[in-house]
Amino acid sequence: MNASLLTIRQFSEKHPAFPPGGLRALRFNSASNGFAPCFLTLGRKVLVNETKFFEILERQNGGIQP
């Protein structure tokens, strides 16, 4: 697995266009918005798979066809 896993805070600091509150909302609604594959939970820690996040974002915006 060659994925970059970041906490919500780390992801937001690296990509300021995605504030922590927005990422938490995406996670909360991930079952219905298609972002479920990019959020991983380890105990209480939530990790974002950076690669999957941007793949899903591209796919939803018509950049990549499944």
N, C-alpha and C positions, 0 to 999 in steps of 0.2 A: 504494500500500500504506500503510494508516494503522494500523500495528501498533506496539506498544511492545515493543522488543527489549531485554532485560536479561540481564546475566550471571547465572549461578546465584547468586552472592553478592548481587548487587543485588536479585534477585527475592526472595531469602530475607530480606534486610533490610527490604524493602518489605512483605512478607507473612510475618511471623514464624511463622505456623502451618506453614510449609513450610521445614524446615531444609535446609541444603545437602546433607547426606547423603541425605535422603529424595528430593530432586530428582534427585540423581545415580542413585539406585536406580531412580527412574521412567524416567530416560533410558536406563539400561542395559537395562531390560526393555521399552522403548517399542514394540518390534515386536509384542509380545504383549499389552500393556495398553492400546493405543489412543492413547498420548500421543506417538507419533512425529511427528505434524504440528506440534507446538508446540516442538520442539527443532531448532535450526539450528546447523550447525558451520561456522566460518570459520577454517580452519587448525586451531590447537589450542583456539581459543576456542569455548565452547559458549554459545549465546544461547537464551533462553526467550522465545517469543512470548506475551506476557502475555494478550492477547485470546483466542488459540486455547486456551491452557491452561485458562482458566476456562470457555470454551465446552465443551471436552471434559469437564471436571469436572462441569458442570451436566448434560450429556447422559448421562453415566454414572450420575448420581444421579437420573435421571428428570425433571429440570427442563425440559429442552428435547427435544422429539421431532424426530428427523432428517427 
